Amino acid sequence: MSAPPPSTPPRGTEPPTVIVGGGLAGLSAAVGLATQGRPALLFESRLRLGGRAGSFHDGATEEWIDHCQHVGMGCCTSLLWLIQTVGLEECFRRDRALHFVAPPDPASSQPPLVHRLQAAPLPAPLHLLPGLSQLKYLDGRRRREIRRGMLALARCSGPDLDRSFDDWLAEHGQSPESVAGFWEVILVSALSESLDHIAVSHARHVFVSGFLGHRSGWELIVPRVPLEEIYGTRLSGWLADHGVEVRTGSAVRSVEWKNERVAGVRLADERVVAADRVVLAVPHHRLGNLLPEPLESHPQVTALEQLDTAPIAAVHLWFDRPVTDLPHAVLVGRLGQWVFRRESPTENGDYLQVVISAARHVTGRDREEVISEVVDELRAIWPESVGARLHRSRLVIEHRAVVSPRPGTDSLRPKQLSPWTGLYLAGDWTRTGWPSTMEGAVRSGLSAAEAVLADLSVPAQLQPPDLVPGRLAGWLLGIGRKTP
Ligand SMILES: Cc1cc2nc3c(=O)[nH]c(=O)nc-3n(C[C@H](O)[C@H](O)[C@H](O)COP(=O)(O)OP(=O)(O)OC[C@H]3O[C@@H](n4cnc5c(N)ncnc54)[C@H](O)[C@@H]3O)c2cc1C
């Protein structure tokens, strides 16, 4: 355990900040406070930590299964800060190439080709240009169109940023082939929404922060172990070592409010825990229920009803032998969108997670039918898998997986420092400048912790800096050297 900062209060002398919610936002707020030696007490209603980035226990096999594959990117500097601060590096791998699988060709009996996109030894934003030329399932005209589109997107500013991205693409000469073969493939998975529900600002953010601004911003950060091991066991162990008390299976019913300020929280069993500072890190649709009048009917709270959400589906497949040696695959023009391979610790075969984002077209369908369509797709891509036995499968759908990054909704997202004394907000739905992602959740937690520290008169900068765009990227794309 590292030494606490010199300004740390002696143990037991400062009442803990109460954090409600043990998803990544609440956990990051707790880690942020703990790094400054400030006490915190975290309540999580479920038995496990991690929230949406969590796992469930499969009683039949005694394994932890993630609700869905969770992937970060090299530009997720706050998530990486969390990983480094807690010492979780070995739980993740970095994929430095994207493997695109060409769309199905009904006229051919050959398996589709895999096209590798990786960085060339060139400065950003030129590093991906040679790689883009490798996406041969798009003809030269389409690839030129995409390059022009990316440049225009990086330079986009003003009211154009708050429009729907599919309109923007049409106006910028992007053909249906480029949209289906490139823009949709990247953005629907990065933002978990269909293009008509994505604001240009968020699409720009993915491309500028992720793909264009910095050589490593687009690399994938992929967990090697179940999320339960990362956020459940390892992170909660770190919190215990750093003086944060975590109470799982402990739901908060409401925030106590006295003399125009926060006075604590009331638990589901009616016990009251007194506190001067409460960070509410619950999903946006749970916030109103926890707040007393008059906060519940405040316009900042009622505005949250206008935030829409999108579902994500994950098809989990256990084969009795390896079916591919790719670490992941980006599937173009298929029901399954991204496939991630993780070696199973208990079995010799491949464990694949196939992610379907913006999954409204899947939620009403028969589960077995969805699984079998995805398996058929994989068998067409990797003929080796035809002989492999699928000995288990599971479809998990999260109906409210993420907040839709629609035009006009960013202004509805509240800041972490609330207008009410002693109350702070955190969650991927708060205003972070990021879409509803793990990075957004971690940023919100760190901002909430910074606000708490400022109120305790021990201000600290917890949020790490963004990746600094390369000089050439700044000049060619007109993006700031500080924050893209
Ligand atoms: C299927 C799926 C796939 C995803 N894939 C990715 C991905 O690949 N990359 C990525 O960056 N993001 C991904 N996301 C989004 C990411 O999971 C979320 O953005 C992030 O985990 C949100 O964290 P959070 O802490 O804001 O909210 P949550 O994780 O929802 O945490 C809120 C917590 O509050 C608890 N709670 C609620 N009410 C109470 C109460 N009254 N008392 C106590 N506790 C309470 C809940 O149980 C929960 O644990 C995915 C999400 C889903 C669902």
The ligand as a Gaussian input file, in Angstrom:
#p B3LYP/6-31G(d) Opt

LIG

0 1
 C      -23.814000      -4.795000     -23.193000
 C      -22.921000      -3.602000     -23.003000
 C      -21.747000      -3.491000     -23.731000
 C      -20.933000      -2.373000     -23.566000
 N      -19.748000      -2.297000     -24.243000
 C      -18.908000      -1.278000     -23.979000
 C      -17.611000      -1.246000     -24.564000
 O      -17.197000      -2.156000     -25.292000
 N      -16.810000      -0.183000     -24.286000
 C      -17.210000       0.822000     -23.450000
 O      -16.425000       1.753000     -23.222000
 N      -18.439000       0.816000     -22.888000
 C      -19.285000      -0.204000     -23.119000
 N      -20.519000      -0.243000     -22.529000
 C      -20.931000       0.912000     -21.711000
 C      -20.349000       0.818000     -20.308000
 O      -20.632000      -0.431000     -19.734000
 C      -20.988000       1.903000     -19.448000
 O      -20.850000       3.145000     -20.102000
 C      -20.354000       2.018000     -18.076000
 O      -20.067000       0.763000     -17.522000
 C      -21.308000       2.808000     -17.189000
 O      -20.805000       2.887000     -15.866000
 P      -21.622000       3.686000     -14.768000
 O      -20.890000       3.520000     -13.499000
 O      -21.882000       5.067000     -15.260000
 O      -23.062000       2.997000     -14.665000
 P      -23.466000       1.525000     -14.202000
 O      -22.462000       0.548000     -14.679000
 O      -24.873000       1.333000     -14.637000
 O      -23.372000       1.565000     -12.614000
 C      -24.393000       2.053000     -11.784000
 C      -24.448000       1.179000     -10.543000
 O      -25.372000       1.738000      -9.607000
 C      -26.008000       0.672000      -8.954000
 N      -27.244000       1.187000      -8.344000
 C      -28.372000       1.612000      -8.976000
 N      -29.271000       2.042000      -8.077000
 C      -28.697000       1.897000      -6.854000
 C      -29.132000       2.174000      -5.528000
 N      -30.345000       2.668000      -5.292000
 N      -28.294000       1.911000      -4.506000
 C      -27.059000       1.403000      -4.730000
 N      -26.603000       1.108000      -5.967000
 C      -27.406000       1.366000      -7.012000
 C      -26.245000      -0.330000     -10.080000
 O      -26.499000      -1.621000      -9.568000
 C      -24.926000      -0.239000     -10.840000
 O      -23.976000      -1.165000     -10.375000
 C      -21.335000      -1.340000     -22.684000
 C      -22.514000      -1.463000     -21.948000
 C      -23.288000      -2.593000     -22.089000
 C      -24.528000      -2.721000     -21.238000

